[in-house]
Structure formats: C-alpha cells, structure tokens
Amino acid sequence: NLGLTYAQLGDYAKAYDYFLRSYHLDADNYLSGIFAAMASELISKPNPKLIAIITENLAQEPATEEFDLYRTLSSMRENNYAGASRWLENHYKDRPLYLGMKIIIALELGMDEKGRQASKKLVAMQPHDVLPHLFYIDTHFKDTPPKAYARSCINYLKNQNFSYDDFDF
C-alpha cells in the first residue's frame, strides 16, 4: 500500500523500493513484483533479474483469473500486446481495471471495435470519472482529422458531468 501511495504521489523511486520490498517479503505477491518492474522502468533502473524471476514463476501457475491478470499485466509491461491478446477473449466479470486493459490491448492491436465496446462499458460503469471518458474519446474519435477530432472531443465533453478533482495530481 505504501508503494501505491508513493506511485500516486509521483515518487516512483520510493514506490519501486516499497514494491520490491513487498515482493521480497512475499514472493507469491506477483502484483508487487510487476509494479516494481514497472516502477523500475519509470526511474530508468531496469531490473531484468526480477522480471525473469516473475516471468518464470508465473509460467508455472495455473490458468486462473488472478494469474491470467498477472500474466497479462506482465505482457503489457513488456509491450507484448500479441501475448496479452488472450485477455480480450476472457469472460471475467467486467471490472474497471479489466476494461481499461481491454481498451489498451485492443487499440494496440488495431481491434478498434473491441476497444470501443470496452470503453462504452467503462463509461457506463464510472460515468463521473475522467479517465473512462478519455478512453472513450480515444477509441471513438481517433481516426478523425484534427479539427473534427477537437470539435468531437469538445462536444462530447460538454455533455459530461464529472468532477475535475482528478486533475489535482
């Protein structure tokens, strides 16, 4: 939790330290290990040994929702969206994180319709948050010319009712 707090504050060096500490205290805590790997790249301090250990251990885990999530996050961290594409076909309950991952993977693989569908679900699930609307804009208006894009974005955002508190950080 302390690692997440530092990450939200933008102190990725401290976040990395706490994620790594958490992973070393519990090697089954793959999420901390993956977050440590992500944070290490943000601070330009790659840790290939950590990544190799996590990847090897995850390969030995069963195909459950939890481990599929970890494998997909790990693939996304490596920019291996082809490997993460299995996530698009899962039938897990729609959760904000899961939908966000589907949107990102679909856009990276050029599966725009799947991205649009996931962004609609995410907006319906969290109508007052800014990020789902940004995903919606990206998936629905990305192929329009610049002036039409700007006009579409403004018209879309005018009709939304969300808090600007998200912009504080």
N, C-alpha and C positions, 0 to 999 in steps of 0.2 A: 504493500500500500504506500509505503514511503517512496518507493521508486516511481510509482504512478503520480504521486503528488509532485515530485521534482520534475517529472516529464511535463506535467501540465503547467508548471511554472516556467518551463523552458530551460531548466538546468539539466541538460542531458548528460553531463559528466557525472553528476551526483546520482542521477537516475540510473545510469549504467552501473555505478558501484553498488547500488542497493538491489538492482535486478540480479546482478551477478552474485551478490552475497546470498540472496534468497534462493537462487538456483543451486548454489553450493551447499546450502543448508538442507535442501530437499531436491535431489536430482530427478524426482518424479514431477517436479513443478516445471513442466515444459514451457508454460506461458512466461514465466520469469526468464527462462533461458532465451526464448525467442525475443522477448522485449530487450534483454541485454544485448543480443546480437544486433537488433535494430538501432538501439541507442549507441552501440559502439561505432556503427557506420555514420551516425549523425555527428559524432565527435571526431571522426577520422582516426579511429583507433580500432581497426578491424581485428576480430578475434577468430581466426579460421579454426583453431583447435576447438573452441566452444561450439562453433557451427557444425563441425564434423561429428562431435560427440552427440549433439542434439539430433542431427540427421540420422545417425546410425541407431540411436536408441528409439527414435520414432518409427523407424522401419520395422522394428521388432514388435511394436504394439498392435493390438487387434484393430479391426476396422469398425470403430465405434464413432459416434458423433463427436465426442470430445477429441479423440485422436485425429479424426478427419479434419477438424478445425485446426489443430496444431500443425498438421502436415500442410494444410493449405496456406496458413499464415507463413510457414517456413518457405514454401514455394514462392509466395508473393514477395517475401523479403529478398529472395534471390532473383526477382524479376522473371521467374519461370512461370509465366501465365499459362503456358500449354500444360504444364504439370498441375497447375491449380484449376484447370478447366473442369475437372471432375466435380468441383464444388457447385457448378451451375446445374448439375443434374440431380443433386441431392433432394430429398423430400423432408428435410428437417423443418420444424416449426419456424415460421418467419420471425426473426428477431432483428433488431436494428443493425447489429454488427454483421449478421449473416447477409442481410440485404445489401449493406454497404460493400461487403466483399464481392457479392454477385455483380453489382454495378461496375466495380473497378475491373474485375476479371473480364466481364462481357465487353466493356469498352476497349480494353487492351487487345482482345481477340477479334474485334470488329463485329461482335454479335450485338449490334445496336438495339434490336428489338427486345432481346432479353434484358439489356440494361434499362431500357425504357419501362418495361414491366416492373422490374425490381424497384426503380425509382418512384413509380406511382404508388406501389405498396408502402414504401418507406415514408413518403409524404403523408399518406393516409394514416400511417401509424404514429408519426410525430409531426403533426401539422404546424406546430408553433416553433419548431427548431429551424435554424437557418441552414444547417448542413444538408438535410434532405432536399431542401429547395434548390440548393446549389447543384446537387446531383441531378435533380430533375431538369434544371436548365441545361446542364452539360449534356445529358442524354437526349433531350428533345430539340435543342436549337443549335447543336454544334456544327451542323452541316450548312447552316445558312450564311449568306455573305455578311461581312462585318456590320454594315449599317442595319440590316434586317435583324441580325443577332442582337445588337444593342436594343433595338426597338422591341423585339420579342421579350428580352430579359426585363426591360423596364415595365412593359405592360403586364408581364407575369407577376413581378414583384409588387406592383401597385395593388394587386388583388389579394395579397397575402397578409395575414395578421400574425406576426411573430415578434418576439422580443429581441431587441438589439443588444441585450445583455451579453450575448455570445461574443460580441465584438470587443468586449473589455480586454481580453487577453490578446 
